[in-house]
Amino acid sequence: KDPGATVGAVEFPPGAVGQPKTFTAGTISQAEIDSGEAVDPKVTPPPAQNFKFGDYSFTLKATDDGGQVQEGFEFEEPIILSMFYAVEDLLSGTETADQFVPTLTIWDKHTQDWISAVDTCPPEKRWDEIDRPAHRYSVAVCHLTQFSLFFQMRPIADLAPPFGAAVVAAGAAPGMITYARSLWLADAELIHVPMLRDAATGALLPSDAVRMSAEASEDPDGFVASYQWTASVAVPAEGALANLAALSAPTSSATTITGSTRGSIVRVNIKVRDNSDGTDQLSAYVWFNEAPAISV
């Protein structure tokens, strides 16, 4: 491939190959497509809706001592195939590298379809990994055929705080939170929801329900198909024996946190899934800061 384009690498762990074999690898040529030895990934349907061809297709062939190609060769232990993809060459429009989700597929000659390369191994040996900083996708593979890189763009979760709430960046807990309690708040932003008291009586107003919205979540190459909210009390209210955090609609695009939350800090998480099973999630802490009592 040209400099900067996607390239592949293969690792043969000990025990992967039984009898001695010779392995050859190469990108798919037009001659192989014309002869029927390989299919053209640019024109065959992608493995699933919203997937795009990653501009890289290759074969890895095993040959015996006589030079005969061993069709469908199976390894005794998984080998590792790694794709170093040129993500900048594959993005378009407003797509970002953080949304890029690669997958390596193999061409199944029996079903005439692309299937995930990770599924060539038994369940207990399946493994794959995306290293985003290195732009590398690695997968365990157990038998050989034509491989192609495809990708989709994952959805982006958005979590909107209640109207009027103050948002504090992760790790920047306000001074009103003691040091011991702020240790919980380093990995997600803090949404400060002030609790109000009646000016005449000093009693807390009934405002222990907070609406959280993920309606601005989006998917660049499809649509958000489902929402899943979870909530738990990360830091109980001081002096409280127990706290609860309930959700009014845990599978809707917006939900309301209710329960014994005054003075507590609740961790809320939204996970969105698109129509091609891509996911993203986002968390935040919600601090229900009880206002001081009025004393005259």
VOSELO-405549 format. One line per 2 residues: number of its first residue (from 1); their letters; for each residue x, y, z of C-alpha. Coordinates in steps of 0.001 Angstrom, whole numbers, padded with zeros to 6 digits. Each point is the difference from the previous one (the first is absolute). Layout:
BEGIN
NUM> A> X Y Z  ...;
***
This chain:
BEGIN
1> KD> 000000 000000 000000  000997 003634 -000397;
3> PG> 001692 001741 002956  -002621 001078 002520;
5> AT> -002579 -002586 -001160  -001278 -002888 002109;
7> VG> 002417 -002898 000493  -000305 -003347 001760;
9> AV> 002234 -002162 002171  -000299 -003611 001159;
11> EF> 001284 -001670 003164  000303 -003795 000328;
13> PP> 000013 -000883 003726  001683 -003268 001070;
15> GA> -002214 -002991 -000709  -002139 001737 -002613;
17> VG> 001296 -002130 -002899  000318 -003780 000252;
19> QP> 001722 -001447 -003063  002496 002314 -001745;
21> KT> -001714 002305 -002467  000956 002905 -002201;
23> FT> -002166 003105 000251  -000263 002738 -002594;
25> AG> -001927 003252 000292  -000881 002719 -002462;
27> TI> -002591 002610 -000850  -002802 -001049 -002337;
29> SQ> 000850 000550 -003660  -002337 000665 -002884;
31> AE> 001203 -003253 -001580  -001215 -001981 003043;
33> ID> -003382 001723 -000208  -000296 -000644 -003744;
35> SG> 000876 -003689 000437  -002472 -000491 002848;
37> EA> 002698 -000779 002570  -001111 003051 001971;
39> VD> -002974 002350 000154  000044 003752 -000424;
41> PK> -000800 001514 003429  -000870 003302 -001665;
43> VT> -003054 -001504 -001712  -001056 -002878 002274;
45> PP> -002499 000980 002733  001636 001002 003314;
47> PA> -000335 -002298 003034  -002724 002167 001555;
49> QN> -001928 003188 -000549  002050 003212 000295;
51> FK> 003337 -001801 -000480  002448 001424 -002533;
53> FG> 002942 -001672 -001717  003295 001012 001634;
55> DY> 001985 -000088 -003269  002005 -003077 001021;
57> SF> -000555 -003623 -001041  002541 -002820 000029;
59> TL> 000487 -003750 000074  002110 -002119 002329;
61> KA> 000602 -003419 -001545  001513 -003193 001410;
63> TD> 001834 -002372 -002353  001326 -003500 000632;
65> DG> 003428 -001378 -000935  -001199 -000540 -003560;
67> GQ> -001105 003604 -000396  -003702 -000897 000126;
69> VQ> -002224 002687 001549  -001872 -001325 003045;
71> EG> -003478 001478 -000393  -001683 000879 003298;
73> FE> 003128 -000830 001999  -000741 -000062 003746;
75> FE> 002511 000888 002701  000424 -002053 003151;
77> EP> 000209 003246 001986  -001101 003494 -001118;
79> II> 002388 002202 -001919  -000152 003776 000427;
81> LS> -000720 002250 -002972  000569 003728 000526;
83> MF> -001183 002767 -002303  001802 003343 000210;
85> YA> -002629 002160 -001636  000430 003470 -001494;
87> VE> -003099 001431 001619  000445 003481 -001488;
89> DL> -000325 -001487 -003498  -003300 -001694 000872;
91> LS> -001946 002777 001724  -002363 002326 -001789;
93> GT> -002051 003059 000878  -000257 000586 003742;
95> ET> 001114 -003532 000952  002754 -000194 002630;
97> AD> 002658 -002585 000819  -001563 -000505 003430;
99> QF> -003187 -001275 -001661  001840 -002426 -002294;
101> VP> -000715 -003685 000788  001930 -002474 -002209;
103> TL> -000806 -003672 -000461  001863 -002691 -001915;
105> TI> -002191 -002350 -002030  000549 -003182 -001985;
107> WD> -001783 -001087 -003157  -002061 -003143 000567;
109> KH> -000137 -001835 -003329  -002864 -002207 001185;
111> TQ> -002361 002790 001067  001420 002551 -002467;
113> DW> 000156 002587 002750  002451 001889 002209;
115> IS> 000201 -001222 003599  001984 001379 002915;
117> AV> 003518 -001436 000168  -000275 -000319 003781;
119> DT> -002769 -002578 -000535  002443 -002403 -001681;
121> CP> 001130 -001078 003484  -001980 -001900 002653;
123> PE> -001636 002270 002610  002639 -000597 002663;
125> KR> 002790 001136 -002359  -001648 003038 -001584;
127> WD> 001820 003282 000523  000364 003358 -001694;
129> EI> 001285 003421 001033  000001 003559 -001307;
131> DR> 003053 002108 000865  -001227 003465 -000979;
133> PA> 003227 001971 000620  001931 -002457 -002208;
135> HR> -002836 -000308 -002575  000271 -003774 000363;
137> YS> -002675 -002671 -000006  001079 -003517 001040;
139> VA> -002046 -003193 -000103  000508 -003705 000718;
141> VC> -000590 -002117 -003129  -000330 -003785 -000229;
143> HL> -000315 -000735 -003718  000954 001553 -003311;
145> TQ> -001777 001527 -002949  -000288 003452 -001569;
147> FS> -000003 002813 002566  -001350 003538 -000318;
149> LF> -000029 002978 002327  -003364 001698 000484;
151> FQ> -001009 002732 002412  -002954 001868 001395;
153> MR> -000360 003205 002006  -001197 -000491 003557;
155> PI> -002664 002244 001515  000896 002912 002260;
157> AD> -001794 000167 003337  -001068 003384 001323;
159> LA> -001137 000679 003547  -001784 003294 000596;
161> PP> -000311 001254 003602  -003236 001352 001497;
163> FG> -000918 003581 -000801  001797 002411 002313;
165> AA> 002531 -002532 001308  003683 000915 000169;
167> VV> 002541 -002334 -001641  003497 -000465 001455;
169> AA> 002795 -001729 -001954  001226 -003437 001086;
171> GA> 002311 000204 003003  -000820 003656 000712;
173> AP> -002323 -000482 002958  -001265 003274 001476;
175> GM> 001270 001087 003390  -003281 -000868 001714;
177> IT> 000782 -003714 -000479  002481 -001330 002540;
179> YA> 003248 -001534 -001251  -000999 -003538 001005;
181> RS> -003244 000226 -001949  001632 001637 -003043;
183> LW> 002235 -003047 -000530  -002976 -001687 -001641;
185> LA> -000336 002690 -002643  003193 -000275 -002062;
187> DA> -001315 -001962 -002997  -003145 001880 -001068;
189> EL> -001455 003487 000078  -002065 001147 002969;
191> IH> -003484 001424 -000462  -000895 002231 002936;
193> VP> -003747 000042 000711  -000745 002461 002832;
195> ML> -002877 -000954 002276  -002269 002906 000963;
197> RD> -001621 000929 003323  -003193 001885 000606;
199> AA> 000890 003583 000980  -002716 000106 002649;
201> TG> 000322 -003395 001660  003509 -001132 -000945;
203> AL> -001415 -003366 -001101  001530 -001743 -003016;
205> LP> -002102 000434 -003101  -001122 -003230 -001734;
207> SD> 002606 000043 -002763  001691 -003367 000404;
209> AV> -000800 -001012 -003592  002512 000940 -002686;
211> RM> -000499 -000471 -003735  003026 -001250 -001981;
213> SA> -000080 -000072 -003795  001934 -001944 -002641;
215> EA> -002198 001276 -002821  002956 001721 -001704;
217> SE> 001869 -003316 -000413  000637 -000745 -003666;
219> DP> 001344 -002574 -002428  001795 001267 -003131;
221> DG> -000796 -002979 -002249  -003296 -001255 001390;
223> FV> -002194 000750 002992  -000049 -000521 003757;
225> AS> -002124 -003105 000525  -000057 -000312 003790;
227> YQ> 000833 001747 003259  000958 -001524 003346;
229> WT> 000271 002114 003157  001445 -001160 003314;
231> AS> 000395 001909 003259  001568 -000738 003365;
233> VA> 000884 002005 003092  003755 000618 -000140;
235> VP> 000199 002049 003202  -002861 -000191 002527;
237> AE> -001322 003098 001674  002037 000775 003100;
239> GA> -001581 -001628 003022  -002352 -002133 -002089;
241> LA> -000115 -003746 000573  -001141 -000730 -003561;
243> NL> -000889 001765 -003209  -001965 -001040 -003048;
245> AA> 000194 001136 -003618  -002842 -001049 -002279;
247> LS> -000632 000712 -003682  -003425 000738 -001418;
249> AP> 000725 -001233 -003555  003300 -001941 -000218;
251> TS> -000396 -000899 -003706  -001246 003355 -001320;
253> SA> 001968 002861 -001531  -000676 002038 003157;
255> TT> -000522 -001090 003581  -000535 001438 003455;
257> IT> 002059 -000809 003090  -002163 -000383 003078;
259> GS> 000397 -001394 003496  001768 000842 003241;
261> TR> 002625 002171 -001629  000137 003236 002005;
263> GS> 003601 000665 001000  001316 -003002 -001930;
265> IV> 002070 -000391 -003154  -001477 -002322 -002620;
267> RV> 001937 -001479 -002920  -002154 -000211 -003117;
269> NI> 001018 -001771 -003220  -001593 000016 -003444;
271> KV> 000857 -002695 -002571  -001260 000424 -003557;
273> RD> -000045 -002679 -002694  -000403 000605 -003737;
275> NS> -001720 -002093 -002660  003249 -001860 -000780;
277> DG> 000647 -000904 003656  002624 002719 000512;
279> TD> -000002 001497 003493  001199 002991 001967;
281> QL> -000543 001030 003597  000453 003024 002203;
283> SA> -000107 000512 003761  -000444 002948 002327;
285> YV> -000380 000603 003712  -003096 001826 001210;
287> WF> 000449 001828 003288  -003215 000791 001808;
289> NE> 001362 002801 002176  -002351 000654 002884;
291> AP> -000330 003705 000677  000703 001218 003541;
293> AI> -002924 000662 002315  -001013 003617 000531;
295> SV> 000601 001283 003510  -000959 003492 001117;
***
